[in-house]
């Protein structure tokens, strides 16, 4: 808390990745940021995704869904829990993380923290927050608006993506880091449209001659 609080007055933009400071002292941090007109950017992947979905959007929020992989024991029967070893709990299926957050993820406590975090950052009610299981961890947040529209944010399980997009998305394209894209077909269960012929020539010419099936 202390270094985070103290740095606010020296910067116009602060990106916070840790949950502890937000959960324990958000009121203090928010007051300090308001005083010094410092912009806050959430870097935790779920909250970054919510923030990204809400950019330039004035529609009323109906509900926000945070996703959880379920951790390493998602499909483990309850009668097997007594035999769990520390090494198993530390082996997250999708993310490479430190020991504490890996254990918190295995027990789902991390998602409880993220609900508290989201409530504070976005100033919404707990009744507007919900957790959905998404074992592949590619969809990080879904924002549902009262007008019937929904936005979902998906990206690979790399913190490079929220870090880059909160701090450095204004730099020229040539300087952007190499980031793996989400495999939409395999990871989001989308399917390609099958065609009778491959479009290997001029697509306009081929489409005039052949019918898509």
N, C-alpha and C positions, 0 to 999 in steps of 0.2 A: 504493500500500500504506500509506504513512505516515498520511495523513489518515483512511483507513478504520480502521486499527488504533487510532489515538488517540481516535476519537470513540466507540468501543464503550463505554468506561467511563462515558460521560455519557448513555447512552440505554438504554431497556429493549427497544427494537425497532430493528433495522437492516435496511434493504432494500438489497441490492447488485445492481447491474445489469451492472457491468463484469466481464469474464471474467479479466482479467489478475491482479487481486488474488487471486481464488479459485484460479487455476491455480498461481500462483507462491508463494502464502503461506497456503494454507488452514489448515495446521496451526497457524500463529501466530494467525490470526484465530479459529479454533475454540477455542483455548486461552484467548484473551482473552474471548470470548463466554461460555465456561463460567465463568470467574472472576467476571465481573460479572453473570451470569445474564441476558444479553442475548439476546433472541429473534432468530434470523436468518430473513429472508424473501428468497427468490430472485426477482429481477424479470425476468431474461432469459426470454423468452416460453416457451421449451421447459421450462426448469427450474421456472418458475412453474406451468406446466401439470402437471408431475409432482407438485409439492408440493400443488397443488389436488386432484389425483386421490387423493393419499394421505391427505388430511385425514380424521380420524375413521375410518381404515381400519387394522385390525390384521392383515389377511390377509398371508400370506407372498408376497413379490414373486418372480415367476418370471423375468420379463424386462421391460425398459423399451425402448420404441422411440422414438427421436427422428426427426422428419421433416425432410427437406431438399427445398427446391424444385428444387435442381439449378443454380440461378443462371441467368444470361443465356445460358449456352452448353450447356444441358442437351441440346438436340437438334442441336447443331452437330457435323458430321462432324470427326473428328480431323485429317483432311488440311487443314482450314480454320483450324486453331488458329494456324498461323504468320502468318496475316493479321489476327489480332485487334488492335484498337486500344484504347487506354486508355479512351476514351469508352464503348466497348461494355461493357468489364468493369465500369465504374462504374454501368451502367444495370441495376439489379436489377429483375426483372419484377414483384415484389410489394411490396417494402419500400422506403421512402425512408430511406437510412442514410448515415453518413459514409463517406469514401473508403476508410479502412483496412478497415472491416468489409465494405464492398461488394466489395473485391478478395478478401478472405478468403472471402467467400461464393462468388465466381466460381470460385475454385480449390478449393472445398470444404474449405479449411483451417479455416474457421469451425466446421464440424461436428465436426472432430477436436477442437478446443478444447472444444466443448460436451460431447463424450463424456468428456473428462478432468474437466470441471466436474461433470458428473452423478455420476461415480464418486466424487469427493470429497464432494460435498454429501450424497448419499444413502447413502454408505458401502456400495456394492455392487461386485461384481466386473465387470471389463470384459466377461467372457463373458455377463453378463446385459444388456448394452447392445447395441443394434443400430440402424442407420440405415435408414430407408425413404424412398424418393423420393415426394414429394407436391407436384407442381408448383404447385398452387393456394395452398399455405401456410395452409390454414385449420385442419387438424388439426395440433396442435403437439406432442402426445405421446400415447403409448398405453402404459398400464401393464397388464401381463398378470400375473394372480395364479395361485398354484399350485392354487387350488380350481377353476380353469377359467373364472373370470370375468375380464373385461377392462374397463378404463375408458379412454375416449379423451376428450381435451379439445380442443374446437374453438372458435376465436374469430377475429374479423376481424384483419387485419394492421395493428393499431394498438397501440402500446405503452401507450396510455391504459388499456387493459383490464387488463394485469397490474399496472401501477402502482396503479390505483384499487383493485383487488381485494386487493392486499397491504397497502395502508395505510389505505384509507378505506371499506372495505365495511361498517363498522359505522354509518355515518351514515344519517339518515332518507332514505327513498326520494325525497322531494321535492328533496333536494340532490344527487342522483346526476347525473353528467354525461351528456349525450346521446351515446350510443355506438351505432354501426351494428351491427346483429345480422348473424350469418352467414346468407347466403341458402342455406338447407338444400337447396332444390330444384336450384339451378344449381351450387352450389359443392361439395356433397357427393354429387351424383348421386342424390338421393332423389326419389321420384315420388309425386305426389298420388294418392289413391284416387279413381277416377272413379265418379261416381254417375249414375243415369239421370235424376234430376231435381235441380235446384238446391235446396238447403235454405234457401229464402228466407222461409219461414213459421216457425212453432214447430217446431224440429227433432224433438221427440217425436211431434208429430202427423204430420209428413211421413214419418217412419220407419215409422209404423204402416201407412201407405197404400202406400208404395213400397219396392221391394226394391233394395238396394245391389248394383251389378254390379262 
